[in-house]
Amino acid sequence: MKRPGGMVTVKPQLRIVAIYVLVALLWVFFSDRLLFSFHLDTHTLSLLHTVKGSFYVLVTGALLYWLIGRVVHRMDRLNHLLLTGNEQSLRALVSAMDVRHKETRDHSERVMRMTVALARYVGLDGDALRHVRFGALLHDIGKLALPDAVLIKPGPLTPDETTLMRTHPVLGRDLLMRTAFLRPAVDIPYAHHERWDGTGYPRGLRGEEIPLAARIFSVVDVWDALSFPRVYKPAWPETEVLEYLRNAAGGQLDPGIVAMFLEHYDELKSIGLGESSAD
């Protein structure tokens, strides 16, 4: 295969096979010549061939381990660079969405940081935590398909407008399902308006039927929606926000997640406001 500029690249698996075969041929050729040069009896020669073969297996096994490890490390690095690039692109898109939605500055980044931190306290890690990060960042991606007349209306929505607004979780799910690496992050965009008591939307899920990631995010999202001004309301006092969360536990929100949020509130708030890192 040729790179731009005429440079030839070799596939990693072909390179490993070529090195392995070359080492094998050189070993067989030179080790056999060395053994036969000693003019040993048949029994001794057979024994040395066995030792030589065993040593060859050990050495080439170590060589293969090292070669494959190099390739895996390189692939991990490239995958990390790809994910980082994708996340940067998504953050640029989300920043533009926040401006369009007239959200407070840093809204999506703030709820993403707090959700990731709260998910760690709940016990999520690894890939699950990465899916939470992307899902929280893109929680309102479906609103891209909604008209501004509904999205940023300062007054109450009409019944028809409310029905249209409630389509954004399904629209968000449909958008994310088109991209393979975002499909595992669909739980938050699709289910963050479900309620613990089963009266939410779009599916009316109840209790632990609601994906854990969505239950975690919902607590953060409610806190953020009340704590910062929106086009239709001013910010609430902090004491009233926390009291609302306590009262919403077991109705709108998962009571266990609310308790975890309140237990670690000071640290989560600090992370959300960018005073410490969630990563």
Summary of the structure (lengths in Angstrom):
residues: 279
radius of gyration: 29.0
end to end distance: 38.7
largest distance: 100.3
contacts: 793
relative contact order: 0.09
helix: 70%
strand: 2%
